[in-house]
Amino acid sequence: MLRAGRAAAGWFASSMAWRLVLGLFLVEALWLVFSAQYPMAFDENYHFGLIQLHARQWLPFFTAQPHDASVFGAVVRDPSYLYHWLMSFPYRLISGLTDSQTAQIIFLRLINVALFGSALLLYRKVLRRIGVSAALATVLLAVFILVPVVPFLAAHINYDNLFVLVVPLAVLLAFRLMDSLREKRVDAAALLGLLATVLLACLIKYPFLPVMGVTGLFVLWQLWRAKLLSTLGLREFAASFGTLRRWKQVALVALSLVAVGLFAERYIGNVVTYHNPLPACDAVISQNECERYGPYGRDHVYAQEKSTTFHANVFSYLWQWVYGMWYRLFFAISYDYTTRPPLLAISVVSIAAAVLMVTGIVLRLRPLFAQKPYRQLVGWLVLGYGAVLFVDGFSAYKKTGQPVAINGRYLIPFLPFLFAFGGIAWAQILHRYQYWRAGIAGLVIGVFLLQGGGTMTFIIRSGDTWMWNNATVRSVNRTVRSAAWPFIIGKGIY
């Protein structure tokens, strides 16, 4: 048994195992790119429409509200615009080559798959830096890409895919800066790169604000501990900057100035004009226009219909939030928002794994984080982002009386970190039982692979109308669905 455990661990640690995980991800995501009907449910038409809107001009932001843009909200002051502007350039290219919307959609979806695939490479680097073994990193990321909504999101035209990429990038830059602080230096390239990354990331999607806040405070604390929050730190920064090649100095300064300028134009400009970095839609444009914007219109109707006796109970909402997040990580959803529940076996295993993960983190909390600044930073990022996400959802619940905008995909950028902490904890608890560790890993991956993990939940739960209107696409998916269905445990139960 010990020999078998070591052999399994050795295989998971191999480059071949990691390449298989990446290959599996690409197969999953590309299957959806070429199968799933447009628009996919996670606001794909919204993001595609904004990309088309940005393709009309060269500036990254709008100086006035476009006359036909109310369906997208108050885009003139929306902070989350950078993804759409960047994606407008490949859209300009493909739209110049073909008028086929299907070809344009598939081309842009492929770019999003590349963004998410690149993020997987960065997540592996982060996991290795926080003490996850090569074998465990492969296992955790294999489970990650087999969460049904993960490849589903990756196949979308959606700004979440760029958001997923910049999270581990910012963490790695922070790690590099912390490395220099430990040696009583200030890595100028890492500091300026981190500054530009977090500021620009806030313009991809405003929920990056808590990530920026936690990272900034943690870096300041590390500077203070290293006694570099002073003129000594400035001298060390200048010395490090002086060692860089001239082109790199110019590039870093220019990038930092652009990032500061764009961030200030949007967030500080919003504070000055609207006294809020994230002004409500109807503070910028008329309410009639805002009601054409889906989320605003939905919340407005719910708020109008809310019972006068409604009382927002935080504990009741907490249960709805946790359940909703889990459900929407494992469910299937079509282009017209028809939903199907998670499959039974993967539901049971995912809940059991989540309970074990939390239990392991609690049992090993001090050994996990004591004297480990890299893990501390990542842990605070998970807590900070999760707390803001919950508070924001609860605020909407109080306003509307409905548990709106509870989406499991919002957790995706931080799931690898949660998996890592749970994996490290149980690796420590079972350190003498390598066979058991390999067996548990194999069981979880096996159930996910064979019982609807990844793209298979979508295929099994779908119908022909969920797919592109193409006979071959529908026939292939129908064949796979028919072949897989007899092996699914719990048919008709859930």
Secondary structure, 3 states (H helix, E strand, C coil): CHHHHHHHHHHHCCHHHHHHHHHHHHHHHHHHHHHECCCCCCCHHHHHHHHHHHCCCCCCCCCCCCCCCHHHCCCCCCCCCHHHHHHHHHHHHHHHHCCCHHHHHHHHHHHHHHHHHHHHHHHHHHHHHCCCCHHHHHHHHHHHHCCCHHHHHHCCCCCHHHHHHHHHHHHHHHHHHHHHHHCCCCCHHHHHHHHHHHHHHCCCCCCHHHHHHHHHHHHHHHHHHCCCCCHHHHHHHHHHHHCCCHHHHHHHHHHHHHHHHHHHHHHHHHHHHHCCCCCCHHHHCCHHHHCCCHHHHHHHHHHHHCCCCCCCCHHHHHHHHHHHHHHHHHCEECCCCCEECCCHHHHHHHHHHHHHHHHHHHHCHHHHHCCCHHHHHHHHHHHHHHHHHHHHHHHHHHHHCCCCCCCHHHHHHHHHHHHHHHHHHHHHHCCCCHHHHHHHHHHHHHHHHHCCCCHHHHHHHCCHHHECCCHHHHHHHHHHHHHHHHHCCCCCCC
